[in-house]
Amino acid sequence: MSQSLAKPNRLQMADIARMAGVSASTVSRALSGSTLVNPETREKIAALAREMNYQVNIGAANLRKGATRNVGVIVLGQSLQSISDPFILSLVGHIADALDAKSLNLLLQRITPEREPDIAQLYATGQVSGLLIIGQLTRHETLNELHDLHVPMVVWGAKLPDSHYPVVGGDNLLGGLLATAHLLEQGCREIAFLGDIQHPEVMLRHQGYLQAHIQMGLQADPRLYKPITFGDQAMRQTLSDWLDHGVHFDGILATSDVAAHSLIAALKEKQLSVPEDIRVVGYDDVQMSSYLHPTLTSIRQPTEQAGHIMVEMLLSRLNHEQVQSVILPTTLSIRESSTVLTGA
């Protein structure tokens, strides 16, 4: 993606100013159509801008004037993930509430890997004053590049050691630890992990999963790791492979509630009962998880708090203030899918 991202506009403006023999402020006024610059100079600057493929950063200019009230909310997507994912809907909803409280507008887009250049263009062309990005997938370096191009942004995701950009996220390592420790406490000893550790958040959850085993003096079975995030068919195929090859498992940590819901349905098709035969824990604790049968034990992430913090951090960035990443606590909501309840 490096070659597809535009260079910072202020550097290009300086180049145009030097070539035209004028100041950068004159270039800015000329490209905005100001009559304070004589027509000949305006045309000379416009010609140079076209030749250099320069685009005016309308967003920054409008923000200074108080005219741009749009904030871009970008969901970094992949083929099997959608904005309609309940966790994403919850986070976007709380971001929308926080923006509305500040009289700001939300421009929502789902960006797949092939459309990554569109992220920078949203800001460079002035459609938005800043970006709130949900998810990292495998695009950590892309996000670092965007930050280094001075795009005001805050990301929902995992705090990585070499992150240049500010992050708000749940404590994923703790979440993985809490979920796995709970299954171990329920007597499970062969716990499967469903989630793609190429994704930073899932990687940390997997570290917590391994740490919980170590604390119990156990070793996780590597055969019980499957890089599945979404997809009913993938769930069914994985269960069939394990059962056909005699791979035993008595608990499963699925790294999203959507995956856990699909998993429970697939287990029922195999005549395996939850929680009697297999105990299941999901992740995110979306609202519908407490209404399903069985109700789903899940790791809860504080999306309402996250939405408001992300907006406040972005506003600080727009005011050229330094911000620090924020890692929010995760908690375990225990329900029927992981515990055989006693009593009537």
RODO-2510 file (C-alpha; in nm, 4 decimals, decimal comma):
residues 344
     n   res          X          Y          Z
     1     m     0,0000     0,0000     0,0000
     2     s     0,2950     0,2343     0,0508
     3     q     0,3069     0,3500    -0,3109
     4     s    -0,0699     0,4043    -0,3245
     5     l    -0,0929     0,6554    -0,0371
     6     a    -0,0510     1,0191    -0,1259
     7     k     0,2336     1,2166     0,0290
     8     p     0,1383     1,4724     0,2929
     9     n    -0,0298     1,7660     0,1169
    10     r     0,1693     2,0305     0,2996
    11     l     0,4897     1,9014     0,1399
    12     q     0,3336     1,9157    -0,2054
    13     m     0,2040     2,2677    -0,1365
    14     a     0,5571     2,3762    -0,0444
    15     d     0,6830     2,2290    -0,3718
    16     i     0,4218     2,4200    -0,5714
    17     a     0,5026     2,7416    -0,3849
    18     r     0,8737     2,7035    -0,4601
    19     m     0,8122     2,6330    -0,8304
    20     a     0,5692     2,9246    -0,8641
    21     g     0,7949     3,1621    -0,6723
    22     v     0,5259     3,2484    -0,4182
    23     s     0,4481     3,1655    -0,0560
    24     a     0,2606     2,8548     0,0581
    25     s    -0,0219     3,0777     0,1859
    26     t    -0,0562     3,2260    -0,1642
    27     v    -0,0819     2,8733    -0,3071
    28     s    -0,3501     2,7923    -0,0505
    29     r    -0,5498     3,1041    -0,1366
    30     a    -0,5106     3,0485    -0,5100
    31     l    -0,6292     2,6880    -0,4981
    32     s    -0,9301     2,7912    -0,2901
    33     g    -1,0260     3,0447    -0,5615
    34     s    -0,9496     3,3550    -0,3584
    35     t    -0,9758     3,6815    -0,5544
    36     l    -0,6906     3,8154    -0,3413
    37     v    -0,4559     3,6363    -0,5857
    38     n    -0,4402     3,7826    -0,9370
    39     p    -0,5814     3,5644    -1,2178
    40     e    -0,2456     3,4999    -1,3867
    41     t    -0,0895     3,3688    -1,0649
    42     r    -0,3997     3,1616    -0,9875
    43     e    -0,3813     2,9949    -1,3292
    44     k    -0,0068     2,9309    -1,2979
    45     i    -0,0548     2,7664    -0,9585
    46     a    -0,3537     2,5651    -1,0820
    47     a    -0,1501     2,4354    -1,3765
    48     l     0,1342     2,3288    -1,1472
    49     a    -0,1139     2,1594    -0,9136
    50     r    -0,2636     1,9621    -1,2026
    51     e     0,0825     1,8637    -1,3245
    52     m     0,1801     1,7384    -0,9770
    53     n    -0,1562     1,5644    -0,9288
    54     y    -0,2086     1,7708    -0,6170
    55     q    -0,5429     1,7583    -0,4356
    56     v    -0,6437     2,0352    -0,1998
    57     n    -0,6905     1,9119     0,1556
    58     i    -1,0408     2,0513     0,1859
    59     g    -1,0918     1,8705     0,5157
    60     a    -0,8182     2,0588     0,6967
    61     a    -0,9233     2,3913     0,5472
    62     n    -1,2902     2,3412     0,6320
    63     l    -1,2070     2,2263     0,9830
    64     r    -1,0227     2,5512     1,0450
    65     k    -1,3329     2,7376     0,9249
    66     g    -1,5600     2,5226     1,1402
    67     a    -1,7412     2,4038     0,8257
    68     t    -1,6621     2,0319     0,8213
    69     r    -1,8773     1,8452     1,0690
    70     n    -1,8315     1,4973     0,9180
    71     v    -1,6298     1,2211     1,0839
    72     g    -1,5469     0,9107     0,8823
    73     v    -1,6178     0,5804     1,0579
    74     i    -1,4341     0,3086     0,8677
    75     v    -1,4998    -0,0613     0,9212
    76     l    -1,2012    -0,2567     0,7922
    77     g    -1,3806    -0,5538     0,6408
    78     q    -1,3121    -0,8851     0,4787
    79     s    -1,5200    -1,1166     0,2634
    80     l    -1,7037    -1,2896     0,5517
    81     q    -1,7416    -0,9911     0,7819
    82     s    -2,0065    -0,7246     0,7533
    83     i    -2,1098    -0,3978     0,9131
    84     s    -2,4190    -0,5946     1,0202
    85     d    -2,2046    -0,7939     1,2664
    86     p    -2,3787    -0,7284     1,6022
    87     f    -2,0590    -0,6211     1,7779
    88     i    -1,9715    -0,3714     1,5042
    89     l    -2,3278    -0,2382     1,5036
    90     s    -2,3088    -0,1844     1,8783
    91     l    -1,9773     0,0021     1,8605
    92     v    -2,0885     0,2125     1,5624
    93     g    -2,4111     0,2961     1,7429
    94     h    -2,2280     0,4252     2,0488
    95     i    -1,9856     0,6211     1,8292
    96     a    -2,2873     0,7770     1,6537
    97     d    -2,4355     0,8774     1,9916
    98     a    -2,1069     1,0363     2,0987
    99     l    -2,0705     1,2249     1,7694
   100     d    -2,4298     1,3464     1,7861
   101     a    -2,3672     1,4842     2,1342
   102     k    -2,0900     1,6963     1,9787
   103     s    -2,3099     1,8025     1,6833
   104     l    -2,0918     1,6019     1,4464
   105     n    -2,2054     1,3845     1,1559
   106     l    -2,1082     1,0238     1,0838
   107     l    -2,0002     0,9027     0,7399
   108     l    -1,9890     0,5204     0,7546
   109     q    -1,7919     0,3091     0,5071
   110     r    -1,6762    -0,0500     0,4887
   111     i    -1,3314    -0,0719     0,3311
   112     t    -1,1961    -0,4021     0,2000
   113     p    -0,8190    -0,4485     0,1421
   114     e    -0,8364    -0,3627    -0,2303
   115     r    -0,9946    -0,0259    -0,1467
   116     e    -0,7363     0,0850     0,1095
   117     p    -0,6338     0,4004    -0,0855
   118     d    -0,9907     0,5251    -0,0343
   119     i    -0,9193     0,5726     0,3358
   120     a    -0,6605     0,8461     0,2807
   121     q    -0,8708     1,0029     0,0061
   122     l    -1,1693     1,0489     0,2378
   123     y    -0,9595     1,2869     0,4422
   124     a    -0,7484     1,4388     0,1640
   125     t    -1,0528     1,5373    -0,0403
   126     g    -1,2248     1,6991     0,2538
   127     q    -1,5184     1,4653     0,2927
   128     v    -1,4325     1,4188     0,6607
   129     s    -1,2327     1,6052     0,9240
   130     g    -1,0957     1,2868     1,0819
   131     l    -1,1302     0,9101     1,0955
   132     l    -1,2447     0,6519     1,3480
   133     i    -1,1324     0,3104     1,2247
   134     i    -1,2817    -0,0126     1,3558
   135     g    -1,0526    -0,3133     1,3361
   136     q    -0,6989    -0,3761     1,2246
   137     l    -0,7200    -0,7135     1,0484
   138     t    -0,3712    -0,7563     0,9003
   139     r    -0,3439    -0,3859     0,8074
   140     h    -0,1264    -0,2636     1,0933
   141     e     0,1411    -0,1183     0,8642
   142     t    -0,1227     0,0548     0,6536
   143     l    -0,2590     0,2226     0,9658
   144     n     0,0911     0,3304     1,0690
   145     e     0,1382     0,4884     0,7260
   146     l    -0,1910     0,6769     0,7519
   147     h    -0,0884     0,8168     1,0891
   148     d     0,2507     0,9171     0,9522
   149     l     0,0717     1,1083     0,6744
   150     h    -0,0827     1,3219     0,9498
   151     v    -0,4351     1,1847     0,9029
   152     p    -0,6238     1,2528     1,2299
   153     m    -0,7399     0,9076     1,3380
   154     v    -0,8204     0,6774     1,6282
   155     v    -0,8406     0,2991     1,5856
   156     w    -1,0453     0,0375     1,7682
   157     g    -0,8157    -0,2608     1,8061
   158     a    -0,5138    -0,3984     1,9879
   159     k    -0,2254    -0,1872     2,1165
   160     l     0,0835    -0,3211     1,9424
   161     p     0,4427    -0,2365     2,0461
   162     d     0,5232    -0,0520     1,7218
   163     s     0,1899     0,1301     1,6802
   164     h     0,2232     0,4901     1,5647
   165     y    -0,1524     0,5498     1,5838
   166     p    -0,3666     0,5846     1,8988
   167     v    -0,5821     0,2843     1,9888
   168     v    -0,8887     0,2238     2,2012
   169     g    -0,9562    -0,1432     2,2684
   170     g    -1,0565    -0,4093     2,5150
   171     d    -0,8019    -0,5993     2,7196
   172     n    -0,7808    -0,8925     2,4809
   173     l    -0,5141    -1,0848     2,6694
   174     l    -0,7219    -1,0659     2,9869
   175     g    -1,0316    -1,1663     2,7919
   176     g    -0,8687    -1,4788     2,6547
   177     l    -0,7348    -1,5621     2,9999
   178     l    -1,0721    -1,5169     3,1733
   179     a    -1,2602    -1,7251     2,9155
   180     t    -1,0127    -2,0136     2,9226
   181     a    -0,9698    -2,0112     3,3008
   182     h    -1,3481    -2,0343     3,3344
   183     l    -1,3624    -2,3390     3,1061
   184     l    -1,0800    -2,5002     3,3005
   185     e    -1,2631    -2,4316     3,6256
   186     q    -1,5658    -2,6079     3,4773
   187     g    -1,3556    -2,9210     3,4330
   188     c    -1,2605    -2,8824     3,0660
   189     r    -0,9113    -3,0033     2,9804
   190     e    -0,9143    -3,0125     2,6004
   191     i    -1,0217    -2,6666     2,4967
   192     a    -1,0376    -2,5633     2,1317
   193     f    -0,9599    -2,2087     2,0167
   194     l    -1,1439    -2,0743     1,7103
   195     g    -1,0019    -1,7497     1,5752
   196     d    -0,7383    -1,6220     1,3326
   197     i    -0,4283    -1,5127     1,5242
   198     q    -0,3085    -1,3082     1,2261
   199     h    -0,5518    -1,0476     1,3587
   200     p    -0,3914    -0,8535     1,6466
   201     e    -0,6913    -0,8703     1,8820
   202     v    -0,7283    -1,2457     1,8327
   203     m    -0,3538    -1,2960     1,8732
   204     l    -0,3728    -1,1429     2,2210
   205     r    -0,6799    -1,3511     2,3098
   206     h    -0,4862    -1,6609     2,2069
   207     q    -0,1971    -1,5559     2,4305
   208     g    -0,4421    -1,5355     2,7209
   209     y    -0,5749    -1,8800     2,6268
   210     l    -0,2223    -2,0243     2,6412
   211     q    -0,1429    -1,8390     2,9631
   212     a    -0,4479    -1,9870     3,1380
   213     h    -0,3276    -2,3370     3,0482
   214     i     0,0226    -2,2635     3,1786
   215     q    -0,1182    -2,1344     3,5080
   216     m    -0,2945    -2,4704     3,5509
   217     g     0,0215    -2,6648     3,4615
   218     l    -0,1354    -2,7776     3,1333
   219     q    -0,0371    -2,7601     2,7675
   220     a    -0,2891    -2,6637     2,5004
   221     d    -0,3328    -2,9172     2,2201
   222     p    -0,2148    -2,7428     1,8980
   223     r    -0,4585    -2,9549     1,6963
   224     l    -0,7420    -2,7650     1,8644
   225     y    -0,6438    -2,4292     1,7164
   226     k    -0,8392    -2,3360     1,4019
   227     p    -0,8112    -1,9965     1,2286
   228     i    -1,1887    -1,9629     1,1876
   229     t    -1,3581    -1,6304     1,2497
   230     f    -1,6817    -1,6522     1,0509
   231     g    -1,8659    -1,9046     0,8375
   232     d    -2,1135    -2,1818     0,9212
   233     q    -1,9644    -2,4217     0,6678
   234     a    -1,6137    -2,3834     0,8112
   235     m    -1,7501    -2,4652     1,1583
   236     r    -1,9223    -2,7790     1,0356
   237     q    -1,6157    -2,8956     0,8454
   238     t    -1,3863    -2,8417     1,1440
   239     l    -1,6136    -3,0384     1,3774
   240     s    -1,6422    -3,3194     1,1227
   241     d    -1,2634    -3,3365     1,0845
   242     w    -1,2086    -3,3521     1,4611
   243     l    -1,4746    -3,6173     1,5141
   244     d    -1,3637    -3,8253     1,2135
   245     h    -1,0014    -3,8258     1,3318
   246     g    -1,0753    -3,8895     1,6996
   247     v    -0,9579    -3,5464     1,8172
   248     h    -1,1213    -3,5022     2,1571
   249     f    -1,2411    -3,1676     2,2868
   250     d    -1,4650    -3,0750     2,5778
   251     g    -1,4620    -2,6955     2,5620
   252     i    -1,4394    -2,4280     2,2930
   253     l    -1,3432    -2,0608     2,3029
   254     a    -1,4803    -1,8840     1,9949
   255     t    -1,3353    -1,5364     1,9459
   256     s    -1,6658    -1,3778     1,8457
   257     d    -2,0238    -1,4344     1,9537
   258     v    -2,1286    -1,4732     1,5897
   259     a    -1,8842    -1,7628     1,5553
   260     a    -2,0066    -1,9132     1,8841
   261     h    -2,3688    -1,9034     1,7663
   262     s    -2,2764    -2,0868     1,4450
   263     l    -2,0684    -2,3319     1,6451
   264     i    -2,3517    -2,4247     1,8827
   265     a    -2,5817    -2,4911     1,5868
   266     a    -2,3139    -2,7100     1,4250
   267     l    -2,2634    -2,9048     1,7502
   268     k    -2,6367    -2,9747     1,7701
   269     e    -2,6264    -3,1170     1,4171
   270     k    -2,3588    -3,3579     1,5417
   271     q    -2,5852    -3,4605     1,8341
   272     l    -2,3520    -3,2908     2,0812
   273     s    -2,5220    -3,1022     2,3618
   274     v    -2,4099    -2,7643     2,4977
   275     p    -2,3049    -2,7482     2,7798
   276     e    -2,3463    -3,1134     2,8796
   277     d    -2,1062    -3,2518     2,6161
   278     i    -1,9182    -2,9389     2,5087
   279     r    -1,8889    -2,6111     2,6971
   280     v    -1,8697    -2,2950     2,4860
   281     v    -1,7562    -1,9387     2,5536
   282     g    -1,7932    -1,6577     2,3002
   283     y    -1,6439    -1,3111     2,2791
   284     d    -1,8023    -0,9597     2,2671
   285     d    -2,1207    -1,0349     2,4683
   286     v    -2,3575    -0,8907     2,2085
   287     q    -2,7128    -0,8345     2,3259
   288     m    -2,8714    -1,1359     2,1568
   289     s    -2,6322    -1,3724     2,3364
   290     s    -2,8441    -1,3525     2,6514
   291     y    -3,1613    -1,4532     2,4628
   292     l    -3,0478    -1,7618     2,2723
   293     h    -3,0896    -2,1213     2,3879
   294     p    -2,8638    -2,1981     2,5518
   295     t    -2,7723    -1,8467     2,6569
   296     l    -2,4103    -1,7747     2,5714
   297     t    -2,1270    -1,7235     2,8164
   298     s    -1,9136    -1,4473     2,6670
   299     i    -1,6401    -1,1917     2,7275
   300     r    -1,7951    -0,8478     2,7487
   301     q    -1,6313    -0,5457     2,5863
   302     p    -1,7473    -0,1971     2,7001
   303     t    -1,8616    -0,0604     2,3631
   304     e    -2,0524     0,2383     2,5048
   305     q    -1,7480     0,3609     2,6932
   306     a    -1,5272     0,2872     2,3913
   307     g    -1,7419     0,4913     2,1521
   308     h    -1,7295     0,8003     2,3686
   309     i    -1,3560     0,7703     2,4358
   310     m    -1,2791     0,7300     2,0646
   311     v    -1,4686     1,0488     1,9798
   312     e    -1,3028     1,2487     2,2601
   313     m    -0,9594     1,1256     2,1508
   314     l    -1,0246     1,2222     1,7882
   315     l    -1,1332     1,5714     1,8912
   316     s    -0,8097     1,6043     2,0891
   317     r    -0,6133     1,4941     1,7812
   318     l    -0,7953     1,7534     1,5698
   319     n    -0,6834     2,0154     1,8228
   320     h    -0,3231     1,8954     1,7702
   321     e    -0,3074     1,7463     2,1202
   322     q    -0,1151     1,4301     2,2013
   323     v    -0,3253     1,1339     2,3103
   324     q    -0,2397     0,7997     2,4667
   325     s    -0,3910     0,4646     2,3740
   326     v    -0,6598     0,3371     2,6112
   327     i    -0,7088    -0,0293     2,6982
   328     l    -1,0466    -0,0952     2,8592
   329     p    -1,1234    -0,3790     3,1025
   330     t    -1,3030    -0,6918     2,9831
   331     t    -1,5304    -0,9041     3,2012
   332     l    -1,6809    -1,2524     3,1849
   333     s    -2,0599    -1,2917     3,1594
   334     i    -2,1377    -1,6490     3,2703
   335     r    -2,4486    -1,8111     3,1207
   336     e    -2,5806    -2,1549     3,0244
   337     s    -2,3418    -2,2472     2,7416
   338     s    -2,0502    -2,3123     2,9770
   339     t    -2,2142    -2,4204     3,3010
   340     v    -2,4579    -2,6961     3,3870
   341     l    -2,6952    -2,5089     3,6152
   342     t    -2,8325    -2,6923     3,9173
   343     g    -3,1740    -2,6533     4,0694
   344     a    -3,5132    -2,5844     3,9133
***
